[in-house]
Every structure is written in C-alpha cells, then in structure tokens.
Amino acid sequence: IAHFKGHGTAQSFPAAADRFGRACDLKEGDACFHLGKMLEQGQGVPKDLAKAVVRYKRSCELKVGLGCWRSGAAYYQGEGGLTRDPAQAMNLFKKGCDLNEGMSCFFVSTGFRTGQGGLPRSDTQALKYLKKSCDLGDRNGCAGLAMMYENGQGGLKKDLTKARALFRKACDKGVLAACEALKKLGAQ
C-alpha cells in the first residue's frame, strides 16, 4: 500500500504491483484484490482482465468479499476470456454475501427474483438477500427492498412509509430510479 499511495516512499505503481503480487502469493487476500484491480485498470502493469479475474477469484478464496463480487461479475458477464456462467457467478456472489459484501447480496437477490444462475424464483429468498444488502449499506439493495415494500412482495405487507424511507436512503446515495420512485409516491 505504501508504494501504491506514496506513503513514506515514492509512489510507484509497478513497485506496488510487485509487492501485491508477492503478498498474494503468501495468501494475503487484500493484496490479491488490489493486484486484480491494478491489472484490470492497467495501473503500473499491462492491462489484463484475464489475470485480474484470477487474482479476484483468489482474493475471494481468501475471504475478501469484494473479490467474490468482482470475480462473480466477470463470470456473469463472460469477461476476461471467461465463458459466461451465471451459476458460477451466483456461487461467488453467495460467498461474497456470506462475507458481508452488500453488492454480492444484491446480485443474489436478483438471481432469486429472476430465476437466473440456477436459482429458483423466490420473492422470499430475494427479500432475505435484499434486507442483508441494504443493512450492509448497498444502495441498490435498499432500492430493491423499497420496491418490495411498495408492492407488498416476498411476504411483506404493502407499506408505503417504509418504501419511501428506503427509496430516500437509496436516492441519497445516488440511485436515480429511487429518486423517481419517491416523486411517484408523492415524497421529495
């Protein structure tokens, strides 16, 4: 991190990538994630999404939730030379959610709402993952949960007061669709 941020030493992205690579080889999950990000962005190393995904997946194996989310997204989209594999993506998102990574929980909820990634359609399961996503501060999770309250889905009673509060939370975090929903519900 010192070379990456230039704290106590000259900033050097190539040196940071080298140190992250060494630490990743020593099973430091955060280092694997940071190296993956550098590889994805071409920061101090040649841009290489395939290698980035390998490092993200390794960070997930080492219990870094963001690594699970990012490698899951790569499988979901078929990035970095991967064959699109929604089922593998959902497995990675579930692991990320278990590690308290909110975006991962949101994507698992989407899988349950749509029946993607080998998950059965289930509003009840979608609700469970949306609640966790929102509780972890994910803005999309809060917007999704608000919609479920607005429509009375997943075993919830329709509750426009809770829907407005959750839409407000998501809107304040930049979810434009949540801001529009607030207007539709007569709250601004």
MARZA-287707 format. One record per residue (C-alpha): residue number from 0; residue in one letter; chain; x, y, z. Coordinates in Angstrom, 3 decimals. Layout:
# residues N
<node i="NUM" aa="A" ch="A" east="X" north="Y" up="Z"/>
...
//
This chain:
# residues 188
<node i="0" aa="I" ch="A" east="0.000" north="0.000" up="0.000"/>
<node i="1" aa="A" ch="A" east="2.885" north="2.383" up="0.745"/>
<node i="2" aa="H" ch="A" east="4.126" north="2.253" up="-2.864"/>
<node i="3" aa="F" ch="A" east="0.574" north="2.471" up="-4.216"/>
<node i="4" aa="K" ch="A" east="-0.335" north="5.583" up="-2.198"/>
<node i="5" aa="G" ch="A" east="3.144" north="7.068" up="-1.863"/>
<node i="6" aa="H" ch="A" east="3.114" north="6.954" up="1.958"/>
<node i="7" aa="G" ch="A" east="6.626" north="7.009" up="3.374"/>
<node i="8" aa="T" ch="A" east="8.113" north="6.233" up="-0.037"/>
<node i="9" aa="A" ch="A" east="7.855" north="7.420" up="-3.611"/>
<node i="10" aa="Q" ch="A" east="4.610" north="6.426" up="-5.294"/>
<node i="11" aa="S" ch="A" east="5.324" north="3.626" up="-7.734"/>
<node i="12" aa="F" ch="A" east="2.540" north="1.564" up="-9.257"/>
<node i="13" aa="P" ch="A" east="4.965" north="-1.031" up="-10.691"/>
<node i="14" aa="A" ch="A" east="6.548" north="-1.491" up="-7.241"/>
<node i="15" aa="A" ch="A" east="3.100" north="-1.681" up="-5.647"/>
<node i="16" aa="A" ch="A" east="2.015" north="-4.343" up="-8.163"/>
<node i="17" aa="D" ch="A" east="5.171" north="-6.328" up="-7.408"/>
<node i="18" aa="R" ch="A" east="4.568" north="-6.139" up="-3.635"/>
<node i="19" aa="F" ch="A" east="0.887" north="-7.014" up="-4.018"/>
<node i="20" aa="G" ch="A" east="1.867" north="-9.994" up="-6.178"/>
<node i="21" aa="R" ch="A" east="4.313" north="-11.251" up="-3.561"/>
<node i="22" aa="A" ch="A" east="1.807" north="-10.788" up="-0.753"/>
<node i="23" aa="C" ch="A" east="-0.904" north="-12.501" up="-2.797"/>
<node i="24" aa="D" ch="A" east="1.425" north="-15.468" up="-3.297"/>
<node i="25" aa="L" ch="A" east="1.719" north="-15.551" up="0.508"/>
<node i="26" aa="K" ch="A" east="-2.085" north="-15.807" up="0.751"/>
<node i="27" aa="E" ch="A" east="-2.878" north="-12.193" up="1.650"/>
<node i="28" aa="G" ch="A" east="-6.377" north="-11.772" up="0.232"/>
<node i="29" aa="D" ch="A" east="-6.455" north="-7.973" up="0.202"/>
<node i="30" aa="A" ch="A" east="-3.222" north="-7.917" up="-1.784"/>
<node i="31" aa="C" ch="A" east="-4.748" north="-10.276" up="-4.357"/>
<node i="32" aa="F" ch="A" east="-7.734" north="-7.969" up="-4.698"/>
<node i="33" aa="H" ch="A" east="-5.578" north="-4.841" up="-5.082"/>
<node i="34" aa="L" ch="A" east="-3.406" north="-6.538" up="-7.702"/>
<node i="35" aa="G" ch="A" east="-6.550" north="-7.622" up="-9.543"/>
<node i="36" aa="K" ch="A" east="-7.751" north="-4.038" up="-9.596"/>
<node i="37" aa="M" ch="A" east="-4.389" north="-2.815" up="-10.891"/>
<node i="38" aa="L" ch="A" east="-4.432" north="-5.462" up="-13.616"/>
<node i="39" aa="E" ch="A" east="-7.997" north="-4.574" up="-14.585"/>
<node i="40" aa="Q" ch="A" east="-7.164" north="-0.875" up="-14.843"/>
<node i="41" aa="G" ch="A" east="-3.649" north="-1.242" up="-16.284"/>
<node i="42" aa="Q" ch="A" east="-2.185" north="0.659" up="-13.355"/>
<node i="43" aa="G" ch="A" east="1.575" north="0.002" up="-13.152"/>
<node i="44" aa="V" ch="A" east="1.155" north="-3.234" up="-15.089"/>
<node i="45" aa="P" ch="A" east="-0.190" north="-4.051" up="-18.528"/>
<node i="46" aa="K" ch="A" east="-3.980" north="-4.122" up="-18.548"/>
<node i="47" aa="D" ch="A" east="-5.046" north="-7.783" up="-18.417"/>
<node i="48" aa="L" ch="A" east="-8.593" north="-8.610" up="-17.401"/>
<node i="49" aa="A" ch="A" east="-8.000" north="-12.375" up="-17.533"/>
<node i="50" aa="K" ch="A" east="-5.182" north="-12.113" up="-14.982"/>
<node i="51" aa="A" ch="A" east="-7.244" north="-9.664" up="-12.931"/>
<node i="52" aa="V" ch="A" east="-10.072" north="-12.187" up="-12.664"/>
<node i="53" aa="V" ch="A" east="-7.629" north="-14.862" up="-11.471"/>
<node i="54" aa="R" ch="A" east="-6.470" north="-12.510" up="-8.700"/>
<node i="55" aa="Y" ch="A" east="-10.022" north="-11.500" up="-7.793"/>
<node i="56" aa="K" ch="A" east="-11.046" north="-15.132" up="-7.542"/>
<node i="57" aa="R" ch="A" east="-8.004" north="-15.873" up="-5.388"/>
<node i="58" aa="S" ch="A" east="-8.924" north="-12.989" up="-3.085"/>
<node i="59" aa="C" ch="A" east="-12.418" north="-14.473" up="-2.799"/>
<node i="60" aa="E" ch="A" east="-10.917" north="-17.837" up="-1.830"/>
<node i="61" aa="L" ch="A" east="-9.008" north="-15.911" up="0.848"/>
<node i="62" aa="K" ch="A" east="-12.263" north="-14.422" up="2.189"/>
<node i="63" aa="V" ch="A" east="-12.287" north="-10.958" up="0.603"/>
<node i="64" aa="G" ch="A" east="-15.917" north="-10.188" up="-0.191"/>
<node i="65" aa="L" ch="A" east="-15.155" north="-7.624" up="-2.900"/>
<node i="66" aa="G" ch="A" east="-13.062" north="-10.239" up="-4.685"/>
<node i="67" aa="C" ch="A" east="-16.059" north="-12.565" up="-4.713"/>
<node i="68" aa="W" ch="A" east="-18.264" north="-9.815" up="-6.109"/>
<node i="69" aa="R" ch="A" east="-15.797" north="-8.800" up="-8.821"/>
<node i="70" aa="S" ch="A" east="-14.983" north="-12.377" up="-9.915"/>
<node i="71" aa="G" ch="A" east="-18.706" north="-13.185" up="-9.840"/>
<node i="72" aa="A" ch="A" east="-19.392" north="-10.208" up="-12.091"/>
<node i="73" aa="A" ch="A" east="-16.711" north="-11.426" up="-14.503"/>
<node i="74" aa="Y" ch="A" east="-18.353" north="-14.848" up="-14.725"/>
<node i="75" aa="Y" ch="A" east="-21.777" north="-13.286" up="-15.076"/>
<node i="76" aa="Q" ch="A" east="-20.663" north="-11.063" up="-17.968"/>
<node i="77" aa="G" ch="A" east="-18.177" north="-13.503" up="-19.522"/>
<node i="78" aa="E" ch="A" east="-15.267" north="-11.085" up="-19.043"/>
<node i="79" aa="G" ch="A" east="-11.553" north="-11.760" up="-19.138"/>
<node i="80" aa="G" ch="A" east="-11.808" north="-14.682" up="-21.526"/>
<node i="81" aa="L" ch="A" east="-14.301" north="-16.486" up="-19.300"/>
<node i="82" aa="T" ch="A" east="-17.317" north="-18.229" up="-20.708"/>
<node i="83" aa="R" ch="A" east="-20.446" north="-16.569" up="-19.343"/>
<node i="84" aa="D" ch="A" east="-21.510" north="-18.721" up="-16.396"/>
<node i="85" aa="P" ch="A" east="-24.379" north="-17.279" up="-14.313"/>
<node i="86" aa="A" ch="A" east="-24.423" north="-20.311" up="-11.979"/>
<node i="87" aa="Q" ch="A" east="-20.738" north="-19.860" up="-11.109"/>
<node i="88" aa="A" ch="A" east="-21.392" north="-16.143" up="-10.724"/>
<node i="89" aa="M" ch="A" east="-24.203" north="-16.804" up="-8.224"/>
<node i="90" aa="N" ch="A" east="-21.944" north="-19.146" up="-6.229"/>
<node i="91" aa="L" ch="A" east="-19.343" north="-16.386" up="-5.993"/>
<node i="92" aa="F" ch="A" east="-21.972" north="-13.762" up="-5.147"/>
<node i="93" aa="K" ch="A" east="-23.339" north="-16.006" up="-2.373"/>
<node i="94" aa="K" ch="A" east="-19.844" north="-16.401" up="-0.950"/>
<node i="95" aa="G" ch="A" east="-19.363" north="-12.622" up="-1.111"/>
<node i="96" aa="C" ch="A" east="-22.670" north="-12.098" up="0.658"/>
<node i="97" aa="D" ch="A" east="-21.625" north="-14.580" up="3.354"/>
<node i="98" aa="L" ch="A" east="-18.557" north="-12.347" up="3.770"/>
<node i="99" aa="N" ch="A" east="-20.848" north="-9.318" up="4.246"/>
<node i="100" aa="E" ch="A" east="-20.296" north="-7.718" up="0.860"/>
<node i="101" aa="G" ch="A" east="-23.528" north="-5.844" up="0.076"/>
<node i="102" aa="M" ch="A" east="-23.320" north="-5.774" up="-3.720"/>
<node i="103" aa="S" ch="A" east="-22.943" north="-9.544" up="-3.728"/>
<node i="104" aa="C" ch="A" east="-26.114" north="-9.879" up="-1.651"/>
<node i="105" aa="F" ch="A" east="-27.931" north="-7.634" up="-4.115"/>
<node i="106" aa="F" ch="A" east="-26.924" north="-9.821" up="-7.058"/>
<node i="107" aa="V" ch="A" east="-28.039" north="-12.974" up="-5.228"/>
<node i="108" aa="S" ch="A" east="-31.410" north="-11.314" up="-4.617"/>
<node i="109" aa="T" ch="A" east="-31.625" north="-10.532" up="-8.330"/>
<node i="110" aa="G" ch="A" east="-30.944" north="-14.186" up="-9.104"/>
<node i="111" aa="F" ch="A" east="-33.832" north="-15.232" up="-6.879"/>
<node i="112" aa="R" ch="A" east="-36.169" north="-12.579" up="-8.300"/>
<node i="113" aa="T" ch="A" east="-35.445" north="-13.571" up="-11.914"/>
<node i="114" aa="G" ch="A" east="-34.576" north="-17.250" up="-11.611"/>
<node i="115" aa="Q" ch="A" east="-31.101" north="-16.668" up="-13.065"/>
<node i="116" aa="G" ch="A" east="-27.905" north="-18.507" up="-12.275"/>
<node i="117" aa="G" ch="A" east="-29.661" north="-21.746" up="-11.452"/>
<node i="118" aa="L" ch="A" east="-31.613" north="-20.174" up="-8.596"/>
<node i="119" aa="P" ch="A" east="-35.344" north="-20.812" up="-8.317"/>
<node i="120" aa="R" ch="A" east="-37.643" north="-17.817" up="-8.491"/>
<node i="121" aa="S" ch="A" east="-38.410" north="-16.873" up="-4.903"/>
<node i="122" aa="D" ch="A" east="-39.546" north="-13.488" up="-3.631"/>
<node i="123" aa="T" ch="A" east="-38.991" north="-14.743" up="-0.080"/>
<node i="124" aa="Q" ch="A" east="-35.321" north="-15.519" up="-0.767"/>
<node i="125" aa="A" ch="A" east="-34.926" north="-12.292" up="-2.760"/>
<node i="126" aa="L" ch="A" east="-36.275" north="-10.396" up="0.245"/>
<node i="127" aa="K" ch="A" east="-33.801" north="-12.086" up="2.594"/>
<node i="128" aa="Y" ch="A" east="-30.842" north="-11.065" up="0.432"/>
<node i="129" aa="L" ch="A" east="-32.184" north="-7.546" up="-0.234"/>
<node i="130" aa="K" ch="A" east="-32.548" north="-6.939" up="3.502"/>
<node i="131" aa="K" ch="A" east="-28.964" north="-8.015" up="4.089"/>
<node i="132" aa="S" ch="A" east="-27.737" north="-5.957" up="1.137"/>
<node i="133" aa="C" ch="A" east="-29.473" north="-2.825" up="2.422"/>
<node i="134" aa="D" ch="A" east="-28.328" north="-3.470" up="6.001"/>
<node i="135" aa="L" ch="A" east="-24.763" north="-3.613" up="4.647"/>
<node i="136" aa="G" ch="A" east="-25.259" north="-0.194" up="3.028"/>
<node i="137" aa="D" ch="A" east="-25.712" north="-1.212" up="-0.601"/>
<node i="138" aa="R" ch="A" east="-27.835" north="1.446" up="-2.277"/>
<node i="139" aa="N" ch="A" east="-29.302" north="-0.923" up="-4.862"/>
<node i="140" aa="G" ch="A" east="-30.320" north="-3.339" up="-2.127"/>
<node i="141" aa="C" ch="A" east="-32.209" north="-0.540" up="-0.375"/>
<node i="142" aa="A" ch="A" east="-33.945" north="0.446" up="-3.628"/>
<node i="143" aa="G" ch="A" east="-34.933" north="-3.169" up="-4.300"/>
<node i="144" aa="L" ch="A" east="-36.228" north="-3.604" up="-0.773"/>
<node i="145" aa="A" ch="A" east="-38.228" north="-0.387" up="-1.141"/>
<node i="146" aa="M" ch="A" east="-39.883" north="-1.789" up="-4.269"/>
<node i="147" aa="M" ch="A" east="-40.845" north="-4.933" up="-2.384"/>
<node i="148" aa="Y" ch="A" east="-42.470" north="-2.825" up="0.350"/>
<node i="149" aa="E" ch="A" east="-44.139" north="-0.652" up="-2.272"/>
<node i="150" aa="N" ch="A" east="-45.664" north="-3.696" up="-3.988"/>
<node i="151" aa="G" ch="A" east="-46.160" north="-5.970" up="-0.973"/>
<node i="152" aa="Q" ch="A" east="-43.893" north="-8.748" up="-2.269"/>
<node i="153" aa="G" ch="A" east="-41.937" north="-11.529" up="-0.603"/>
<node i="154" aa="G" ch="A" east="-44.418" north="-11.928" up="2.207"/>
<node i="155" aa="L" ch="A" east="-44.259" north="-8.244" up="3.126"/>
<node i="156" aa="K" ch="A" east="-47.367" north="-6.196" up="3.656"/>
<node i="157" aa="K" ch="A" east="-47.544" north="-3.189" up="1.395"/>
<node i="158" aa="D" ch="A" east="-46.016" north="-0.344" up="3.408"/>
<node i="159" aa="L" ch="A" east="-45.526" north="2.944" up="1.592"/>
<node i="160" aa="T" ch="A" east="-43.962" north="4.608" up="4.641"/>
<node i="161" aa="K" ch="A" east="-41.151" north="2.037" up="4.711"/>
<node i="162" aa="A" ch="A" east="-40.913" north="2.140" up="0.916"/>
<node i="163" aa="R" ch="A" east="-40.475" north="5.929" up="0.986"/>
<node i="164" aa="A" ch="A" east="-37.801" north="5.731" up="3.704"/>
<node i="165" aa="L" ch="A" east="-35.834" north="3.110" up="1.764"/>
<node i="166" aa="F" ch="A" east="-36.242" north="4.943" up="-1.546"/>
<node i="167" aa="R" ch="A" east="-34.980" north="8.088" up="0.239"/>
<node i="168" aa="K" ch="A" east="-31.930" north="6.188" up="1.514"/>
<node i="169" aa="A" ch="A" east="-31.173" north="4.882" up="-1.997"/>
<node i="170" aa="C" ch="A" east="-31.865" north="8.266" up="-3.607"/>
<node i="171" aa="D" ch="A" east="-29.498" north="9.976" up="-1.175"/>
<node i="172" aa="K" ch="A" east="-26.822" north="7.508" up="-2.301"/>
<node i="173" aa="G" ch="A" east="-27.374" north="8.360" up="-5.967"/>
<node i="174" aa="V" ch="A" east="-29.904" north="5.821" up="-7.261"/>
<node i="175" aa="L" ch="A" east="-31.852" north="7.948" up="-9.728"/>
<node i="176" aa="A" ch="A" east="-34.629" north="5.370" up="-10.112"/>
<node i="177" aa="A" ch="A" east="-35.207" north="5.622" up="-6.351"/>
<node i="178" aa="C" ch="A" east="-35.499" north="9.410" up="-6.636"/>
<node i="179" aa="E" ch="A" east="-38.067" north="8.950" up="-9.393"/>
<node i="180" aa="A" ch="A" east="-39.972" north="6.433" up="-7.258"/>
<node i="181" aa="L" ch="A" east="-40.098" north="8.984" up="-4.437"/>
<node i="182" aa="K" ch="A" east="-41.650" north="11.524" up="-6.786"/>
<node i="183" aa="K" ch="A" east="-44.186" north="8.927" up="-7.936"/>
<node i="184" aa="L" ch="A" east="-45.112" north="8.228" up="-4.317"/>
<node i="185" aa="G" ch="A" east="-45.538" north="11.929" up="-3.657"/>
<node i="186" aa="A" ch="A" east="-42.427" north="12.339" up="-1.499"/>
<node i="187" aa="Q" ch="A" east="-39.487" north="14.510" up="-2.434"/>
//
